[in-house]
Amino acid sequence: QVQLGESGGGWVQTGGSLRLSCVTSGRSESLYVMGWFRQASGKEREFVAAVNWSGGTSYYEDFAQGRFVISKDNAKSTVLLQMNKLKPEATAVYYCAAAPNYSRAIRIPSTYDIWGQGTQVTVSS
């Protein structure tokens, strides 16, 4: 059973940067894709970015394209999300998620079976 643990959240001013880390434990080599989602207070959980665990292909939501970078280190079983030029609307709890099976619906939360506990990101104006 794979478990996920996020870290790296915190407070930052508009325009600043944060790097989130997600460490996997267990049989991470069996995973298909790793993703990052976020959920702001009172809103639904939304897709941020994802990376194919074996091939490395990455996917981004429109708001993340060009400012966020998802990367992986298979040897360390870690997925990183570098967030640059942050805006106040990025304030949310960010979750790492893992999907063990192939799916084309990588932007949908229900595709992912395993979730971390979340880490808070706050961007002040």
Disulfide bonds with the S-S distance in Angstrom:
Cys22-Cys96 2.06
